[in-house]
Amino acid sequence: MYHNSLNLEKDDYSCLDLGDVQGVTEVSLNGKDLGVRWYGAYVFDVRGALKKGENRLTVKLTTICGNYLKTQSDHKLAQHWTASQDFRPMGLLGTVRLG
């Protein structure tokens, strides 16, 4: 889970773009749920949640199944299905922007 505080002088932004993301994300801003993304653009509407001053951003990221299964060294079927796969990079891999 990622947490960050943003101190803003203006509140006229309309979207939060998480950039390059690998995984499933659940995003909240100042306690308001902004939604879940698991494919496509990881862009969230921040209107109504963003304010001047201090803002608290939370991004919950869930790894993909293949990475999890590779960690299950005692599980023969999991190891069979992921034997030819490498671990995939996970998380927020790029620049996060307000727009």
DOZAVEX-413695 format. One record per residue: residue number from 1; residue in three letters; x, y, z of N, C-alpha, C in turn. Coordinates in Angstrom, 2 decimals. Example, Ala and Ser with C-alpha at 12.3 -4.5 7.8 and 13.67 -1.06 7.14 Angstrom:
 num residu     n.X     n.Y     n.Z    ca.X    ca.Y    ca.Z     c.X     c.Y     c.Z
   1    ALA   13.19   -5.69    7.80   12.30   -4.50    7.80   13.20   -3.30    7.80
   2    SER   12.85   -2.25    7.08   13.67   -1.06    7.14   12.90    0.03    7.87
This chain:
 num residu     n.X     n.Y     n.Z    ca.X    ca.Y    ca.Z     c.X     c.Y     c.Z
   1    MET    0.85   -1.17    0.00    0.00    0.00    0.00    0.89    1.23    0.00
   2    TYR    0.53    2.20   -0.82    1.25    3.46   -0.91    0.44    4.55   -0.22
   3    HIS    1.12    5.41    0.53    0.49    6.57    1.17    1.34    7.79    0.85
   4    ASN    0.69    8.91    0.58    1.43   10.15    0.35    0.55   11.32    0.73
   5    SER    1.18   12.37    1.23    0.49   13.62    1.51    0.88   14.64    0.46
   6    LEU   -0.11   15.35   -0.04    0.12   16.39   -1.04   -0.35   17.71   -0.45
   7    ASN    0.50   18.71   -0.45    0.12   20.03    0.03   -0.02   20.92   -1.20
   8    LEU   -1.24   21.30   -1.54   -1.53   22.01   -2.78   -1.99   23.43   -2.54
   9    GLU   -1.52   24.33   -3.39   -1.95   25.73   -3.31   -3.23   25.97   -4.08
  10    LYS   -3.60   25.05   -4.97   -4.85   25.18   -5.73   -5.52   23.82   -5.82
  11    ASP   -6.81   23.84   -6.12   -7.57   22.59   -6.18   -8.28   22.42   -7.52
  12    ASP   -7.71   23.00   -8.58   -8.40   22.97   -9.88   -7.93   21.83  -10.79
  13    TYR   -7.35   20.80  -10.21   -7.00   19.61  -10.97   -8.24   18.73  -11.12
  14    SER   -8.29   17.97  -12.22   -9.46   17.12  -12.43   -9.14   15.63  -12.40
  15    CYS   -7.86   15.27  -12.59   -7.55   13.84  -12.64   -6.20   13.54  -12.01
  16    LEU   -6.09   12.32  -11.57   -4.85   11.75  -11.05   -4.46   10.63  -11.99
  17    ASP   -3.28   10.72  -12.56   -2.77    9.71  -13.49   -1.63    8.98  -12.80
  18    LEU   -1.81    7.69  -12.52   -0.78    6.91  -11.84    0.34    6.48  -12.77
  19    GLY    0.21    6.73  -14.05    1.28    6.41  -15.00    1.41    4.92  -15.23
  20    ASP    2.65    4.43  -15.25    2.92    3.01  -15.50    2.67    2.21  -14.24
  21    VAL    1.62    1.41  -14.26    1.22    0.61  -13.10    1.16   -0.85  -13.51
  22    GLN    1.68   -1.72  -12.67    1.57   -3.16  -12.87    0.88   -3.73  -11.64
  23    GLY   -0.36   -4.15  -11.81   -1.15   -4.69  -10.72   -2.53   -4.08  -10.73
  24    VAL   -3.31   -4.42   -9.75   -4.66   -3.90   -9.58   -4.60   -2.81   -8.52
  25    THR   -5.19   -1.65   -8.80   -5.14   -0.54   -7.84   -6.52   -0.15   -7.34
  26    GLU   -6.57    0.18   -6.06   -7.73    0.80   -5.42   -7.22    2.11   -4.86
  27    VAL   -7.84    3.23   -5.24   -7.33    4.54   -4.89   -8.35    5.32   -4.07
  28    SER   -7.85    6.00   -3.02   -8.70    6.92   -2.27   -7.93    8.21   -2.03
  29    LEU   -8.66    9.31   -1.98   -8.09   10.62   -1.75   -8.90   11.30   -0.67
  30    ASN   -8.24   11.65    0.42   -8.91   12.26    1.57  -10.09   11.42    2.06
  31    GLY   -9.92   10.11    2.02  -10.95    9.19    2.49  -12.04    8.90    1.50
  32    LYS  -12.04    9.55    0.32  -13.06    9.31   -0.70  -12.54    8.27   -1.70
  33    ASP  -13.32    7.22   -1.91  -12.97    6.15   -2.84  -13.02    6.69   -4.27
  34    LEU  -11.91    6.57   -5.01  -11.87    7.03   -6.40  -12.03    5.89   -7.40
  35    GLY  -11.99    4.65   -6.93  -12.24    3.53   -7.82  -11.13    2.51   -7.88
  36    VAL  -11.33    1.53   -8.75  -10.41    0.40   -8.94  -10.06    0.32  -10.42
  37    ARG   -8.80    0.06  -10.71   -8.37   -0.17  -12.10   -7.52   -1.43  -12.13
  38    TRP   -7.75   -2.25  -13.16   -6.93   -3.44  -13.33   -6.46   -3.60  -14.77
  39    TYR   -6.84   -2.68  -15.65   -6.36   -2.67  -17.02   -6.56   -1.27  -17.59
  40    GLY   -5.95   -1.00  -18.71   -6.11    0.29  -19.37   -5.37    1.39  -18.63
  41    ALA   -5.85    2.62  -18.81   -5.23    3.79  -18.18   -5.59    3.83  -16.69
  42    TYR   -4.62    4.10  -15.87   -4.84    4.20  -14.42   -5.05    5.67  -14.07
  43    VAL   -6.16    6.23  -14.59   -6.51    7.63  -14.41   -7.79    7.70  -13.59
  44    PHE   -7.78    8.58  -12.57   -8.89    8.69  -11.63   -9.38   10.14  -11.56
  45    ASP  -10.69   10.32  -11.49  -11.30   11.64  -11.35  -11.16   12.10   -9.90
  46    VAL  -10.50   13.24   -9.69  -10.27   13.74   -8.33  -11.21   14.89   -7.96
  47    ARG  -12.09   15.29   -8.89  -13.01   16.39   -8.59  -13.93   15.99   -7.44
  48    GLY  -14.05   16.88   -6.47  -14.88   16.60   -5.30  -14.11   15.95   -4.16
  49    ALA  -12.90   15.49   -4.42  -12.09   14.87   -3.38  -10.86   15.71   -3.05
  50    LEU  -10.35   16.42   -4.05   -9.14   17.22   -3.89   -9.48   18.57   -3.25
  51    LYS   -8.60   19.07   -2.41   -8.83   20.37   -1.76   -7.52   21.14   -1.67
  52    LYS   -7.61   22.42   -1.45   -6.43   23.23   -1.18   -5.85   22.79    0.15
  53    GLY   -4.52   22.86    0.27   -3.88   22.46    1.51   -3.51   21.00    1.48
  54    GLU   -3.56   20.38    2.64   -3.11   18.99    2.80   -4.13   17.99    2.25
  55    ASN   -3.65   17.06    1.44   -4.45   15.98    0.86   -3.74   14.67    1.14
  56    ARG   -4.51   13.65    1.45   -3.94   12.33    1.78   -4.35   11.34    0.68
  57    LEU   -3.34   10.81   -0.03   -3.55    9.86   -1.12   -3.17    8.46   -0.65
  58    THR   -4.05    7.49   -0.93   -3.78    6.08   -0.61   -4.01    5.25   -1.86
  59    VAL   -3.03    4.44   -2.20   -3.13    3.53   -3.34   -2.85    2.12   -2.82
  60    LYS   -3.86    1.28   -2.89   -3.68   -0.14   -2.53   -3.43   -0.89   -3.83
  61    LEU   -2.32   -1.61   -3.88   -1.95   -2.33   -5.09   -1.90   -3.83   -4.79
  62    THR   -2.55   -4.61   -5.63   -2.56   -6.07   -5.49   -1.76   -6.66   -6.64
  63    THR   -0.85   -7.55   -6.33    0.00   -8.18   -7.34   -0.81   -9.11   -8.24
  64    ILE   -0.23   -9.39   -9.40   -0.89  -10.34  -10.30   -0.72  -11.76   -9.78
  65    CYS   -1.56  -12.63  -10.23   -1.59  -14.01   -9.74   -0.28  -14.75   -9.99
  66    GLY    0.33  -14.55  -11.16    1.56  -15.28  -11.48    2.66  -15.05  -10.48
  67    ASN    2.86  -13.80  -10.05    3.90  -13.52   -9.05    3.58  -14.22   -7.73
  68    TYR    2.33  -14.17   -7.34    1.95  -14.85   -6.10    2.20  -16.35   -6.20
  69    LEU    1.77  -16.96   -7.30    1.93  -18.41   -7.45    3.40  -18.83   -7.45
  70    LYS    4.28  -18.00   -8.02    5.71  -18.34   -8.01    6.27  -18.41   -6.60
  71    THR    5.67  -17.72   -5.65    6.16  -17.74   -4.27    5.71  -18.99   -3.53
  72    GLN    4.80  -19.75   -4.09    4.25  -20.95   -3.43    5.11  -22.16   -3.75
  73    SER    6.32  -22.19   -3.20    7.29  -23.23   -3.55    6.85  -24.64   -3.15
  74    ASP    5.95  -24.76   -2.18    5.46  -26.08   -1.75    4.26  -26.57   -2.56
  75    HIS    3.75  -25.75   -3.44    2.54  -26.08   -4.20    2.94  -26.53   -5.61
  76    LYS    2.85  -27.84   -5.87    3.32  -28.41   -7.13    2.58  -27.83   -8.34
  77    LEU    1.26  -27.68   -8.26    0.50  -27.16   -9.39    0.88  -25.70   -9.69
  78    ALA    1.04  -24.91   -8.64    1.45  -23.51   -8.83    2.81  -23.45   -9.51
  79    GLN    3.73  -24.29   -9.09    5.06  -24.30   -9.69    5.01  -24.79  -11.14
  80    HIS    4.13  -25.74  -11.43    3.97  -26.23  -12.80    3.49  -25.11  -13.72
  81    TRP    2.48  -24.36  -13.30    1.88  -23.31  -14.13    2.81  -22.12  -14.32
  82    THR    3.73  -21.90  -13.42    4.60  -20.72  -13.50    6.06  -21.06  -13.78
  83    ALA    6.35  -22.30  -14.11    7.74  -22.74  -14.30    8.46  -21.93  -15.40
  84    SER    7.76  -21.59  -16.45    8.41  -20.88  -17.57    8.29  -19.35  -17.44
  85    GLN    7.75  -18.87  -16.33    7.55  -17.43  -16.15    8.58  -16.85  -15.19
  86    ASP    9.00  -15.64  -15.46    9.82  -14.89  -14.53    8.89  -14.03  -13.67
  87    PHE    9.40  -13.56  -12.54    8.64  -12.59  -11.76    8.48  -11.33  -12.60
  88    ARG    7.31  -10.73  -12.53    7.01   -9.50  -13.27    7.22   -8.30  -12.36
  89    PRO    7.72   -7.17  -12.88    7.79   -5.95  -12.07    6.39   -5.57  -11.61
  90    MET    6.26   -5.10  -10.39    4.96   -4.76   -9.82    5.01   -3.40   -9.16
  91    GLY    3.88   -2.74   -9.13    3.77   -1.49   -8.38    3.59   -0.28   -9.28
  92    LEU    3.82    0.88   -8.68    3.79    2.15   -9.40    5.17    2.35   -9.98
  93    LEU    5.32    2.15  -11.30    6.62    2.12  -11.92    6.99    3.42  -12.63
  94    GLY    6.04    4.32  -12.76    6.31    5.57  -13.47    5.99    6.79  -12.64
  95    THR    5.84    7.90  -13.29    5.55    9.17  -12.64    4.06    9.32  -12.38
  96    VAL    3.70    9.73  -11.18    2.31   10.00  -10.82    2.08   11.49  -11.02
  97    ARG    0.96   11.86  -11.69    0.71   13.26  -12.02   -0.73   13.67  -11.72
  98    LEU   -0.87   14.92  -11.34   -2.19   15.56  -11.27   -2.38   16.37  -12.54
  99    GLY   -3.58   16.31  -13.11   -3.82   17.07  -14.33   -5.16   17.74  -14.33
